[in-house]
Amino acid sequence: MKQLNSYLLAILFGFTSVCMFAQENTRQMLKQKTEKQLEEIFNSSPAISGMVAIDLTSGEKISWNPDVQFPQASSIKIPILMEVFKQANEGEFSLSDPLPVKSENLVGGTGILKHLEDPAPLSIKNLGILMIALSDNSATNALIDLVGISEVNSTLKSLGVNNTLLQRKMMNSAASARGEENLATPEEAAKILQLLYNGKFINPEVSKEIIEILKTTGREDSRLAAGIPESTSIAFKPGFIDGVSTEWAIVLLEQRPYAVAMMESHKVKGEAEEVMEEVSKILFNYYWRIGSASEYGTYVK
């Protein structure tokens, strides 16, 4: 009798293992098809592209040129915001403290402060919101003065991020010409987003507050949003300078949230201008499918 029970258990275990293998195999096939679609898009573009997407449920990644450094434009404002919250948490200042924006920090490009006459001091937190929501370069430069470039980079290194660097203020073309560019890799940007989503930067409350600020950016400023339904919330920061387009985003897809960092350099005007939009649509469809389907690929309401 014991031998019969052992035999039946062995059969049941074997059947279960086969089913699990079949399920994992079809998931792998779906991932491979997705990666092939992405490869075709990246190869068709004359630009240099990099991308890392992380399944925030399983930690599994899809990547393309993950370790290439790209100029970041305004996407580098996410690490700056993180440093502001870190120093506030350490008691260096309060987020409610007023911070004047010095005249030398009133610069061009995006933002509203440059248009105001003698802007009154705003709270540090409100400057952080302006830095993200309106990508205000003047607010950004005031916050860089507050927290320090070296301190931002030191915090990044403490997170195991060594190739993401803040090297200059916003709209400093002379520094950019000297090669003092603000840089990141898709791999490290995605890692930072994963830390925030998992509540592991400082503490869950701080991480959540940073994500809430990232959600204030208007979707009209996002290229990734073109591939994501309006009903799905995203927390993101894009960046644009001549020849470069970047975006870091946490896509809060109910069925399967994911983080994506995509970057392009050496872009050619008028050619392959919707690479990021096409990639975003493919990624959303992939994560929606694996989050919505049963083990056999049936979509379950």
Secondary structure, DSSP 4 states (H G I P E B T S, - for coil): -HHHHHHHHHHHHHHHHHHHHHHHHHHHHHHHHHHHHHHHHHHH-SSEEEEEEEETTT--EEEESTT--EE-GGGGHHHHHHHHHHHHHTTSS-TTSEE---GGG--SSS-SGGGSSSPPPEEHHHHHHHHHHS--HHHHHHHHHHH-HHHHHHHHHHTT--S-B--S-TT-HHHHHTT---EE-HHHHHHHHHHHHTT-SS-HHHHHHHHHHHTTS-GGG-SGGGGS-TTS-EEEEEEEETTEEEEEEEE--SSS-EEEEEEEES--TTSSTTHHHHHHHHHHHHHHHHHHB-TTS-B--
